[in-house]
């Protein structure tokens, strides 16, 4: 049995690594594709380094369009030569559905599955119909998503979110403030242009606290270009990062999947985000939801304070940080929702990756 898994971003690499671990329990399984360090730690030899896809946003992607086209053609060629039984694409909908569309002629032998539904409920609702045309099945992280695809005839199943599988003990919070500026080069640059001032002010404002920036190894030098203060440490080791997030009294996180980890660890946090003005205009013209954070969307309420684009300012962030540090009611309110949300993110405490393997009937 030959399986191709395509994951082009860190969150997909995490999900892919857990999926590979479950797939390996099946006999005669050979796994190929694209992934990062986590997937490679489970035995995948990635065709392409995941860092090659280090861009997010309309403007940022356009700058690298020729590079992405070459990567696209290379991956397409590798899949054709392999002629696999299954292709499983994870997240990255713009890249992945175009890839699957291009290799539809393999469909007599290959089944196509997608893991992590595109956010059709927030923007680009037409993708639900497109995905239904090119995929055999889609696995969703959230229980409200399948209906958007089943109406077009695509088998769509909620499997839960891997991050919430295997509950971990909640650690006592220490006097730690943590900053998470994003995972891709372009978003880190955009966010750090503003975040560096927040960090400098925070170090002066919150006496007795320790400060950390959490990132990936390949982004450490980039972040240090923005930071000159000796009172903050940049951490890339995964085990250290996890412990710091679990211990943090407060975190400031770029909008993205890392916020789900903070929810799991019951660490109160604030969300921020900045991007290029062209991307910003595009997002504002198309997005249909009031919030960026999934937990806010889920409850249709601003549980997590969001400071996006123009609202992402030194004054706004520092004011809210002071409230979050000194007002226990605000922190307790967040944690109450975190607990409820986490309980709804799994199906009977089952491993999402095992559920997917079972659905594949390998």
N, C-alpha and C positions, 0 to 999 in steps of 0.2 A: 504494500500500500504506500503510495507516494502522496505526500501532503505538502503544499506550498503555503506558507504563512507570510503575509506582507504587513509589517508594522514600521512606520516611518517617523514615529515620534516617541519620546520617553514614556508617556502614559500607555501607548500601545505596546511598547517593549515590555512593560510590566505585565500587562494582560497576556501578551504572547508567551512570556516565560511560564506563567501558570498553566496556560493551555498546553504548551509543549510537555510540561510535567505530567499532565493528565493523559495526553496522547501517548506518551511513552509506555503507559501501562498496557496498551494494545500491542499485540504481537505483529511482527514483520512491518513495523512502522518506520518509514524513512521520511525525514522532515527537512525541507529546504526553504529558502526564501530570504527575506530581509528583516533584520532586527538589530537590537543593540546589545550591550553587555549582558543584560539579564537573560535574554533569549540565548545568547551564546554560552552563558554559564550552564544552560540546560542542554547544550550539545549542538545548537544550530551553528552552522558555518555560513554567516551572512554573505550574500552576493555583493552587497554594497554597505559601506559604513553608514549608519543611521545619521551621523553628523552631516552628511551631504544634503540632508533635507532640512537644514537648520534655518528655516525662514517661515514667517507667518504674517498674514495680511496681504491685501491685494497689491499694494505698491511694492512690498518687499519681495513677493513671489515674482512679480514682473521683472524685477532686476536680475533674477536668476533663471528666467524662463528657458533659455537655451541649455543651461546646465541640467535643468529638470527634464527637458525633452530627451537629452542623451541618456539620462538615468532611466527614463521611462522605456525607451527603445531597448536598452540593455536588459532590463528586467523582463520585458515582453519576450525577448529572444530566449532567455534562460527558461522561462515557463514553457515555451513552445518546444524547445529541445527536450525538456523533461516529460511533457505530456502527462501531468499528474492526475490522480484520481479526484483530489479536492484542492481547491484554492480558497483559502480563508484570508480575507482582508480585514484589517483591524483599524477602525477609525479613519482619519485622513480621507474623508469622502471625496474631495475634489480629485485627488490623485487616483484613488483606488477604483472608483466606478469607471473612470476613463480607461484604466488598465483592463478591467474586466470586460468592458465593452469591446475593446480591441481584440480580445481573444475568445469571442463568442463562438468562433468556428470550432473550438475544442469541445464544445458542449456535449457532443455525442459520447465522449469519454470522461469529461471533467464536470464536477458539480461545483457551483460557486456559492460561497457563504460569506456574509459580512457580520462582523462583531462590533458592536457600538453603533447604534443608529445615528444617522446624521440628524442634526437638530431642526427637523422640518417644522416643529411646533414653534420655533423662534424665528426662523427665516429660511428662505429658499424651499418653500413647501413643495415645489415641483419635483424635488429630488425623490420624494416618496414614490412617485409614478416611475421615475427613471430607474430607481433601484429595483422596483418590482419587475421591470422588464429584463434586467441583466443578471439578477441573483436568484438562486433557488430558495434561499432562506436567510433570514436576518435574526440575530440574537441581540436583544436590547438590555441595557443596564437598568432602566427604570420602567415601572409597571404601567405607566400611562402612555408609553410609546407604541406598542404593537398596533393599536387601532389605526394609526396613520398609514400603515403599510398593508394591513389585511384588507382594507377597502379596495386595494388595487390587485388583490389576489396573491400577494406575497406571503408565504408562511413566515409569521413573525412571532417570536417567543421571548418573553421576559425571563432571563436567567439569573438576574441579580448582579450586584457589583462586587467584584473580586476583593476590592479593598476592605470590605466589611466582613469577609470570611475569616474565621478563627479570631474570635474576640481576644483582645489583649487587655491586661490589667491597666486601669487608668492610674497614671503616676501622679504623685503630689506635685503641684505646680511650684516652681522655684522663681526667684527674681530674674527671669530671663525674658528678653524681648528678641524675637526672631523675625528676620526679613527674608522673603522668598520672591526674588525679582523675575522669575520666569525660567523657562528651560531652553528657549531658542535665542540665538544671537541677536536677531533683530528686536525681539520684544525686550530682552535684557537691556539693550542700548537705549531704547525708548523709555523704559521704566526707570532706569538708573539715572537718567538726566534729571529727573525730579526727586527720585528716592534718596539720592546722595545728600540732599539738603535736609530731608526728613531724618535721616540717620544721624547727621551731625547735630541737629537740634535735639534729638532724642537722647543722645549721650550726655548733653548738658542738662536736659530737663529731668531725666529719671535717674536720680542718684541711687546707687546701691544695686542697680541692675547690670547683668551681663548682656552683651549684644552679639548676635551672630547673623551672618548671611549664609544661607544654605543654597548650594548650587551643584552642578555636575563638574567633574574634573576638567572637562574640555572648556568650561566657561570661567574657571577660576581666575586666569590672567586677565580676561576681559573685565570682570567685576573689580579687580584690584586697580584697574586704571581709573576708576571713579572714586576709590576710597583711599584716603591718606591718613585716617585716624587709627591710632594703635589700640583703641579701646574696643574695636570690633574685630571679630575673627571670621574668616571665610572658611566654611567647612564643605568638603565634597564627599567624604567617606559616608557610605549609605547607612551603616549602623550608628555612627555618631549623629548623623542627621535625624534619624528616627528618634533617638533618645532625646535630642534637643527639642524636637517638636512635641514629644510627649511631656516633657518637663516645662515647656514654656508657659509663662504667665499670660503672654499676649503675642500674637503673630500678626504680621502684615504680609499679605500674600497677593501676588498677581493672580488675576482671575484665571482659573484653570483647574485641572484635576487634583492639584495638590491641596485644594481646599477640602476635598473629601477626606484626605488623610487627617487634616486638622479636626474635622468633624468626628472621625473615628477616635482620635485621641482626646476628644472633649477639651480642645485648646481654643479658648476664645480668640477671635481674629477679626481683622478688617481687610476688605478687598480693595485693590487699586488696579488701574490699568491705563496705559498710554500707548498710542500707536501713531503712525505717520498720518498726516492730515488727509491724504487721499483715501487711505483705508478707513479713516474715521468717517468721512463723508459717505462712503459706500455703506458702512455698517448702519449709520443713522438712517439712511434712506430705506433700508430693507428689514431691519430687525423689528419684530412684532411684539416682543415681550418687554415688560417694564424693568426687568432685572437681568443681571449677568450671571449671578451665582445660582447653581442648580437648587440649592435648598430654599432660596428666596422664591424661585419660580415654582418649586414644588408646593410651598405653602401660600404662594401669592402674597407674600409679606416680607418686608425688609428685616429679616432676622440678622443678617450680616450687613453691616454698613458698607456701602459701595461708593467708591470715589473714582469715577471713570472720566477720562479725558479732561474737560475743563474743571471738573470737581476735584480732580487729583491735584491738590495744592498743599503747600507746606502748612498753611494756617488751618485748613480743614482737617488734615490728617492729625496734626499735633493736638488739636482740640479734642478730636474723637479718641485719641490715644489716652489723654488725661481722663476722659470719662470712663474708658474701659479699665484703666488701671485702678481708679479710685472708687468706682461704683460697682459694688458686688451684685446688685440687682440686675444690672445689664449683663454681667457675666453669667449669672445663674439662669437668666432668661434664654441666652444662647444655648447653654448646656442642656437645658430642658428640651429644646427642639433637636439638638444633636442626638440625644438618646432616642427620641421618637423616630427620627429620620433613619438612624442606623438600624433600628428594628424592622424597618420596612424595605430594606435594601437587599434582603435575601429571601429565598423560598425555603422555609423550614430549616434554616441554618445549613443548607446544602452548598457545596462547593460549586460556584458557577461554571468553572472549567469542566468539572465532571459532568455537569448537566449537558454542556455542549457536546462533549464526546459521546454521551449516551444518545443524544439526538442525531448525531452523525451516523449512528449504527455501524460503527467500525468493527 
